[in-house]
């Protein structure tokens, strides 16, 4: 059985269940499909030129890697679409402190 490396404990995949998937080369351990409800939305933010998910993530969570919380709160499959100026995106409520301090 192929071992799957443990994700970073602060990763969105930390603690995720694994499944053993049969392959022609033997079983492969993979992360189980992640099924989660969309997070509660605290407010919306109109994307302005220069906004990036990592900068908004920093403003919301104090950590640039918190961008995935914004991505999870919005239904886009391609998170880069959330950076289009003029677009209104949902801002999750978990640990958010506001976007007014987002670097421009």
DSSP file (Angstrom, degrees, kcal/mol; ACC not computed):
  #  RESIDUE AA STRUCTURE BP1 BP2  ACC     N-H-->O    O-->H-N    N-H-->O    O-->H-N    TCO  KAPPA ALPHA  PHI   PSI    X-CA   Y-CA   Z-CA
    1    1 A X              0   0    0      0, 0.0     2,-0.4     0, 0.0    27,-0.2   0.000 360.0 360.0 360.0 132.9    0.0    0.0    0.0
    2    2 A X  B     -a   28   0A   0     25,-1.2    27,-0.8     1,-0.1     2,-0.3  -0.618 360.0-129.6 -78.0 128.9    1.3    3.4   -1.0
    3    3 A X        -     0   0    0     -2,-0.4     2,-0.5    25,-0.1    -1,-0.1  -0.578  13.1-140.4 -80.5 140.4    1.6    5.8    2.0
    4    4 A X        -     0   0    0     -2,-0.3    26,-0.1    26,-0.1     3,-0.1  -0.869  24.2-115.5 -99.4 130.9    0.1    9.2    1.7
    5    5 A X        -     0   0    0     -2,-0.5     2,-0.2     1,-0.1    -1,-0.0  -0.371  33.2-109.4 -63.9 140.8    2.1   12.0    3.2
    6    6 A X        -     0   0    0      1,-0.1    -1,-0.1    -2,-0.1     3,-0.1  -0.532  36.5-121.1 -70.6 133.9    0.4   13.7    6.2
    7    7 A X        -     0   0    0     -2,-0.2     8,-0.1     6,-0.2    -1,-0.1  -0.309  38.8 -79.9 -72.3 161.0   -0.7   17.2    5.2
    8    8 A X    >   -     0   0    0      1,-0.1     3,-2.3     2,-0.1     6,-0.2  -0.347  43.6-120.9 -53.5 136.3    0.5   20.3    7.1
    9    9 A X  T 3  S+     0   0    0      1,-0.3    -1,-0.1    -3,-0.1    -2,-0.1   0.692 113.8  50.9 -61.3 -17.8   -1.6   20.5   10.3
   10   10 A X  T 3  S+     0   0    0      3,-0.0    -1,-0.3     2,-0.0    -2,-0.1   0.439  89.7 111.6 -95.1   0.1   -2.9   23.9    9.3
   11   11 A X  S X  S-     0   0    0     -3,-2.3     3,-1.4     1,-0.1    -4,-0.0  -0.317  80.3-120.6 -71.7 153.7   -3.9   22.7    5.8
   12   12 A X  T 3  S+     0   0    0      1,-0.2    -1,-0.1     3,-0.0    -3,-0.1   0.653 116.0  55.8 -65.2 -13.9   -7.5   22.4    4.8
   13   13 A X  T >  S+     0   0    0     -5,-0.2     3,-2.1     3,-0.1    -1,-0.2   0.460  76.4 123.3 -98.0  -2.7   -6.8   18.7    4.3
   14   14 A X  T <  S+     0   0    0     -3,-1.4     3,-0.1     1,-0.3    -5,-0.1  -0.369  82.7  11.3 -60.6 132.8   -5.5   18.1    7.8
   15   15 A X  T 3  S+     0   0    0      1,-0.3    -1,-0.3    -8,-0.1     2,-0.1   0.486  90.9 150.7  79.1   2.6   -7.5   15.3    9.5
   16   16 A X    <   -     0   0    0     -3,-2.1    -1,-0.3     1,-0.1    -9,-0.1  -0.438  49.3-112.2 -69.7 140.3   -9.2   14.3    6.2
   17   17 A X        -     0   0    0     -2,-0.1    15,-3.3    16,-0.1     2,-0.3  -0.293  29.9-141.2 -66.8 155.2  -10.2   10.7    6.0
   18   18 A X  E     -B   31   0A   0     13,-0.3     2,-0.3    11,-0.0    13,-0.2  -0.829   9.6-157.9-117.0 159.2   -8.3    8.5    3.5
   19   19 A X  E     -B   30   0A   0     11,-2.8    11,-2.8    -2,-0.3     2,-0.6  -0.963  19.2-126.2-131.7 151.3   -9.6    5.7    1.2
   20   20 A X  E     -B   29   0A   0     -2,-0.3     2,-0.5     9,-0.2     9,-0.2  -0.886  26.8-163.6 -98.3 119.9   -7.7    2.8   -0.3
   21   21 A X  E     -B   28   0A   0      7,-3.3     7,-2.7    -2,-0.6     2,-0.2  -0.907  17.9-126.6-109.0 124.1   -8.3    2.8   -4.1
   22   22 A X        +     0   0    0     -2,-0.5     2,-0.3     5,-0.2     5,-0.2  -0.486  35.3 172.4 -69.5 134.8   -7.5   -0.4   -6.0
   23   23 A X    >   -     0   0    0      3,-0.3     3,-2.1    -2,-0.2     0, 0.0  -0.892  49.0-102.3-132.5 165.1   -5.1    0.2   -9.0
   24   24 A X  T 3  S+     0   0    0     -2,-0.3     3,-0.1     1,-0.3    -2,-0.0   0.789 124.7  51.2 -58.7 -26.3   -3.3   -2.2  -11.4
   25   25 A X  T 3  S-     0   0    0      1,-0.4    -1,-0.3    -3,-0.0     2,-0.2   0.316 129.1 -83.8 -92.2   8.4   -0.1   -1.6   -9.4
   26   26 A X  S <  S-     0   0    0     -3,-2.1    -1,-0.4     2,-0.0    -3,-0.3  -0.452  72.7 -29.5 111.0 172.1   -1.8   -2.3   -6.1
   27   27 A X        -     0   0    0     -5,-0.2   -25,-1.2    -2,-0.2     2,-0.4  -0.259  53.5-155.8 -64.1 146.1   -3.9   -0.2   -3.7
   28   28 A X  E     -aB   2  21A   0     -7,-2.7    -7,-3.3   -27,-0.2     2,-0.5  -0.991  11.0-137.0-123.7 128.7   -3.3    3.5   -3.5
   29   29 A X  E     + B   0  20A   0    -27,-0.8     2,-0.3    -2,-0.4    -9,-0.2  -0.739  34.2 167.7 -87.2 126.9   -4.2    5.5   -0.4
   30   30 A X  E     - B   0  19A   0    -11,-2.8   -11,-2.8    -2,-0.5     2,-0.2  -0.896  42.4 -87.7-134.3 161.8   -5.8    8.8   -1.3
   31   31 A X  E     - B   0  18A   0     -2,-0.3   -13,-0.3   -13,-0.2     3,-0.1  -0.509  50.2-113.4 -67.1 137.1   -7.7   11.5    0.5
   32   32 A X        -     0   0    0    -15,-3.3    -1,-0.1    -2,-0.2   -15,-0.1  -0.382  47.0 -80.4 -67.9 150.2  -11.4   10.8    0.7
   33   33 A X        -     0   0    0      1,-0.1     2,-0.7    -3,-0.1    -1,-0.1  -0.283  49.3-124.1 -53.2 134.1  -13.6   13.1   -1.3
   34   34 A X        +     0   0    0     -3,-0.1     2,-0.5   -18,-0.1    -1,-0.1  -0.734  32.5 179.1 -87.5 116.8  -14.1   16.3    0.7
   35   35 A X        +     0   0    0     -2,-0.7     2,-0.3    -3,-0.0    -3,-0.0  -0.970  15.4 149.3-121.0 117.0  -17.7   17.0    1.3
   36   36 A X        -     0   0    0     -2,-0.5     2,-0.1     3,-0.0     3,-0.1  -0.997  46.7-107.0-147.1 148.0  -18.5   20.1    3.3
   37   37 A X        -     0   0    0     -2,-0.3     2,-0.1     1,-0.1     3,-0.1  -0.443  49.5 -95.4 -68.9 148.6  -21.2   22.7    3.5
   38   38 A X        -     0   0    0     -2,-0.1    35,-0.1     1,-0.1    -1,-0.1  -0.436  51.8-103.8 -61.8 137.1  -20.3   26.1    2.2
   39   39 A X        -     0   0    0     30,-0.2    -1,-0.1     1,-0.1     2,-0.1  -0.187  42.6 -86.1 -63.5 157.6  -19.1   28.3    5.1
   40   40 A X        -     0   0    0     -3,-0.1    53,-2.3     1,-0.1     2,-0.6  -0.389  43.7-127.7 -62.0 138.2  -21.4   30.9    6.6
   41   41 A X  E     -C   92   0B   0     51,-0.2    51,-0.3     1,-0.2     3,-0.1  -0.806  25.5-178.5 -95.1 125.3  -21.0   34.2    4.7
   42   42 A X  E     -     0   0B   0     49,-2.9     2,-0.3    -2,-0.6    50,-0.2   0.850  64.6 -30.1 -88.3 -40.6  -20.3   37.2    6.9
   43   43 A X  E     -C   91   0B   0     48,-1.4    48,-3.2     2,-0.0     2,-0.3  -0.925  61.4-104.5-161.9 179.3  -20.3   39.9    4.2
   44   44 A X  E     -C   90   0B   0     -2,-0.3     2,-0.4    46,-0.2    46,-0.2  -0.834  22.3-155.0-117.0 161.7  -19.5   40.5    0.6
   45   45 A X  E     -C   89   0B   0     44,-2.5    44,-2.8    -2,-0.3     2,-0.6  -0.995  12.9-137.7-137.5 128.0  -16.5   42.2   -0.9
   46   46 A X  E     -C   88   0B   0     -2,-0.4    42,-0.2    42,-0.2     2,-0.2  -0.783  31.1-124.2 -86.4 120.9  -16.3   43.9   -4.3
   47   47 A X        -     0   0    0     40,-3.3    39,-3.4    -2,-0.6     2,-0.3  -0.433  29.3-164.6 -68.8 131.5  -13.1   43.0   -5.9
   48   48 A X    >   -     0   0    0     37,-0.2     3,-2.6    -2,-0.2    37,-0.0  -0.778  37.1 -76.1-113.2 158.9  -10.9   46.0   -6.9
   49   49 A X  T 3  S+     0   0    0     -2,-0.3     3,-0.1     1,-0.3    -1,-0.1  -0.288 121.9  26.9 -52.9 134.7   -7.9   46.1   -9.2
   50   50 A X  T 3  S+     0   0    0      1,-0.4    -1,-0.3    33,-0.2     2,-0.2   0.211  86.4 133.7  94.0 -14.8   -4.9   44.7   -7.3
   51   51 A X    <   -     0   0    0     -3,-2.6    -1,-0.4    32,-0.1     2,-0.3  -0.484  30.7-179.4 -67.1 136.4   -7.0   42.5   -5.0
   52   52 A X     >  -     0   0    0     -2,-0.2     4,-2.6    -3,-0.1     5,-0.2  -0.971  37.0-120.2-133.5 151.3   -5.6   39.0   -4.8
   53   53 A X  H  > S+     0   0    0     -2,-0.3     4,-2.9     1,-0.2     5,-0.2   0.868 113.3  54.0 -60.8 -36.8   -6.9   36.0   -2.8
   54   54 A X  H  > S+     0   0    0      2,-0.2     4,-1.9     1,-0.2    -1,-0.2   0.899 110.9  45.9 -65.9 -37.3   -3.7   35.7   -0.8
   55   55 A X  H  > S+     0   0    0      2,-0.2     4,-2.1    -3,-0.2    48,-0.3   0.900 114.8  46.6 -70.8 -40.1   -3.9   39.4    0.2
   56   56 A X  H  X S+     0   0    0     -4,-2.6     4,-2.1     2,-0.2    -2,-0.2   0.901 110.3  54.5 -66.3 -39.2   -7.6   39.1    1.1
   57   57 A X  H  X S+     0   0    0     -4,-2.9     4,-2.9    -5,-0.2     6,-0.8   0.903 108.0  49.8 -58.3 -41.6   -6.8   35.9    2.9
   58   58 A X  H  X S+     0   0    0     -4,-1.9     4,-2.1     4,-0.2    -1,-0.2   0.915 110.6  49.2 -64.0 -42.4   -4.2   37.8    5.0
   59   59 A X  H  < S+     0   0    0     -4,-2.1    38,-0.3     1,-0.2    -1,-0.2   0.837 119.0  39.6 -65.3 -31.8   -6.7   40.6    5.8
   60   60 A X  H  < S+     0   0    0     -4,-2.1    37,-0.3    36,-0.1    -2,-0.2   0.834 135.3  13.5 -87.1 -34.8   -9.3   38.0    6.8
   61   61 A X  H  < S-     0   0    0     -4,-2.9    -3,-0.2     2,-0.2    -2,-0.2   0.496  94.2-114.6-122.7  -7.9   -7.3   35.5    8.7
   62   62 A X  S  < S+     0   0    0     -4,-2.1     2,-0.4    -5,-0.5    -4,-0.2   0.589  92.8  87.4  79.9   8.9   -3.9   37.0    9.3
   63   63 A X  S >  S-     0   0    0     -6,-0.8     3,-2.3     1,-0.1    -2,-0.2  -0.979  72.4-142.8-145.8 125.6   -2.4   34.4    7.0
   64   64 A X  G >  S+     0   0    0     -2,-0.4     3,-1.0     1,-0.3    -7,-0.2   0.765 102.3  64.3 -61.4 -23.8   -2.0   34.5    3.3
   65   65 A X  G >  S+     0   0    0      1,-0.2     3,-0.9     2,-0.1    -1,-0.3   0.532  80.1  83.8 -77.6  -2.5   -2.7   30.8    3.1
   66   66 A X  G X>  +     0   0    0     -3,-2.3     3,-1.6     1,-0.2     4,-0.7   0.431  59.2  99.9 -75.6   2.0   -6.3   31.6    4.4
   67   67 A X  H X>  +     0   0    0     -3,-1.0     4,-2.0     1,-0.3     3,-0.7   0.818  68.4  68.5 -57.3 -31.0   -7.3   32.4    0.8
   68   68 A X  H <> S+     0   0    0     -3,-0.9     4,-2.7     1,-0.3    -1,-0.3   0.777  90.0  62.0 -64.7 -24.1   -8.9   29.0    0.5
   69   69 A X  H <> S+     0   0    0     -3,-1.6     4,-1.2     2,-0.2    -1,-0.3   0.895 105.9  46.4 -65.8 -37.5  -11.6   30.0    3.0
   70   70 A X  H << S+     0   0    0     -4,-0.7     4,-0.5    -3,-0.7     3,-0.3   0.926 112.1  50.8 -66.3 -44.4  -12.7   32.7    0.6
   71   71 A X  H >< S+     0   0    0     -4,-2.0     3,-1.2     1,-0.2    -2,-0.2   0.906 108.7  51.9 -60.1 -42.0  -12.6   30.1   -2.3
   72   72 A X  H 3< S+     0   0    0     -4,-2.7    -1,-0.2     1,-0.2    -2,-0.2   0.804 104.9  56.5 -64.5 -29.0  -14.7   27.7   -0.3
   73   73 A X  T 3< S+     0   0    0     -4,-1.2     2,-0.4    -3,-0.3    -1,-0.2   0.552 104.4  62.2 -80.8  -6.7  -17.3   30.4    0.4
   74   74 A X  S <  S-     0   0    0     -3,-1.2     8,-0.1    -4,-0.5    15,-0.0  -0.932  80.5-132.6-122.9 144.9  -17.7   31.0   -3.4
   75   75 A X        +     0   0    0     -2,-0.4     2,-0.1   -37,-0.0    -3,-0.1   0.377  62.3 123.5 -81.8   5.7  -19.0   28.5   -5.9
   76   76 A X        -     0   0    0     -5,-0.2    -2,-0.1     1,-0.2     3,-0.1  -0.426  50.7-155.3 -70.5 137.5  -16.3   29.0   -8.6
   77   77 A X  S    S+     0   0    0      1,-0.2     2,-0.7    -2,-0.1    -1,-0.2   0.799  90.8  55.2 -76.8 -29.8  -14.3   25.9   -9.6
   78   78 A X  S >  S-     0   0    0      1,-0.1     3,-1.9    -3,-0.0     4,-0.3  -0.893  72.8-163.2-107.0 104.1  -11.5   28.2  -10.7
   79   79 A X  G >  S+     0   0    0     -2,-0.7     3,-1.8     1,-0.3     4,-0.2   0.757  83.7  71.1 -61.4 -25.3  -10.5   30.4   -7.7
   80   80 A X  G >  S+     0   0    0      1,-0.3     3,-1.5     2,-0.2    -1,-0.3   0.757  85.7  68.0 -65.4 -20.6   -8.6   32.8   -9.9
   81   81 A X  G X  S+     0   0    0     -3,-1.9     3,-1.2     1,-0.3    -1,-0.3   0.733  87.4  68.3 -66.6 -20.6  -12.0   34.0  -11.3
   82   82 A X  G <  S+     0   0    0     -3,-1.8    -1,-0.3    -4,-0.3    -2,-0.2   0.553  90.0  63.6 -75.4  -6.3  -12.6   35.4   -7.8
   83   83 A X  G <  S+     0   0    0     -3,-1.5     2,-0.4    -4,-0.2    -1,-0.2   0.337  70.9 122.6 -98.0   5.9   -9.9   38.0   -8.5
   84   84 A X    X   -     0   0    0     -3,-1.2     3,-1.9     1,-0.1   -37,-0.3  -0.567  69.8-114.5 -74.0 122.1  -11.7   39.7  -11.4
   85   85 A X  T 3  S+     0   0    0     -2,-0.4   -37,-0.2     1,-0.2     3,-0.1  -0.245  99.7  27.2 -55.4 140.0  -12.2   43.5  -10.6
   86   86 A X  T 3  S+     0   0    0    -39,-3.4    -1,-0.2     1,-0.3     2,-0.2   0.182  91.5 123.1  92.4 -15.9  -15.9   44.4  -10.2
   87   87 A X    <   -     0   0    0     -3,-1.9   -40,-3.3   -40,-0.1     2,-0.6  -0.552  57.9-136.5 -79.1 141.8  -16.9   41.0   -9.1
   88   88 A X  E     -C   46   0B   0    -42,-0.2     2,-0.3    -2,-0.2   -42,-0.2  -0.886  25.4-171.1 -99.5 125.4  -18.7   40.6   -5.7
   89   89 A X  E     -C   45   0B   0    -44,-2.8   -44,-2.5    -2,-0.6     2,-0.3  -0.845  24.6-111.3-116.8 153.1  -17.4   37.7   -3.7
   90   90 A X  E     -C   44   0B   0     -2,-0.3     2,-0.5   -46,-0.2   -46,-0.2  -0.603  24.7-149.4 -79.6 140.2  -18.7   36.2   -0.4
   91   91 A X  E     -C   43   0B   0    -48,-3.2   -49,-2.9    -2,-0.3   -48,-1.4  -0.960  17.9-128.9-112.6 121.0  -16.5   36.6    2.6
   92   92 A X  E     -C   41   0B   0     -2,-0.5   -51,-0.2   -51,-0.3   -22,-0.1  -0.285   4.7-138.6 -70.2 155.2  -16.7   33.8    5.2
   93   93 A X    >   +     0   0    0    -53,-2.3     3,-1.1     2,-0.1     2,-0.6   0.650  64.9 113.8 -87.7 -16.8  -17.4   34.5    8.8
   94   94 A X  T 3  S-     0   0    0    -54,-0.3    -2,-0.1     1,-0.3   -25,-0.0  -0.421 104.8 -28.1 -65.2 106.6  -14.9   32.0   10.4
   95   95 A X  T 3  S+     0   0    0     -2,-0.6    -1,-0.3     1,-0.2     2,-0.1   0.610  95.5 157.6  68.2  13.0  -12.3   34.1   12.2
   96   96 A X    <   -     0   0    0     -3,-1.1    -1,-0.2     1,-0.1   -35,-0.1  -0.413  26.2-178.3 -75.0 146.4  -12.7   37.0    9.8
   97   97 A X        -     0   0    0      1,-0.3   -37,-0.1   -37,-0.3    -1,-0.1   0.358  54.5 -82.9-122.3   0.9  -11.7   40.5   10.8
   98   98 A X        -     0   0    0      1,-0.1    -1,-0.3   -38,-0.1     3,-0.2  -0.260  23.1-113.4 114.4 159.7  -12.7   42.5    7.7
   99   99 A X  S >  S+     0   0    0      1,-0.1     3,-2.3    -2,-0.1    -1,-0.1   0.462  87.1  95.9-107.2  -3.2  -11.3   43.3    4.3
  100  100 A X  T 3  S+     0   0    0      1,-0.3    -1,-0.1   -41,-0.1    -2,-0.1   0.766  85.0  53.6 -62.6 -23.1  -10.7   47.0    4.7
  101  101 A X  T 3  S+     0   0    0     -3,-0.2    -1,-0.3   -42,-0.1     2,-0.1   0.337  76.8 131.6 -91.4   8.7   -7.1   46.4    5.6
  102  102 A X    <   -     0   0    0     -3,-2.3   -46,-0.1     1,-0.1   -47,-0.1  -0.408  64.7-114.1 -63.4 129.1   -6.4   44.4    2.6
  103  103 A X              0   0    0    -48,-0.3    -1,-0.1    -2,-0.1   -44,-0.1  -0.325 360.0 360.0 -60.6 146.2   -3.2   45.6    0.9
  104  104 A X              0   0    0    -53,-0.1    -1,-0.1    -3,-0.1    -2,-0.1   0.354 360.0 360.0-111.4 360.0   -3.7   47.1   -2.5
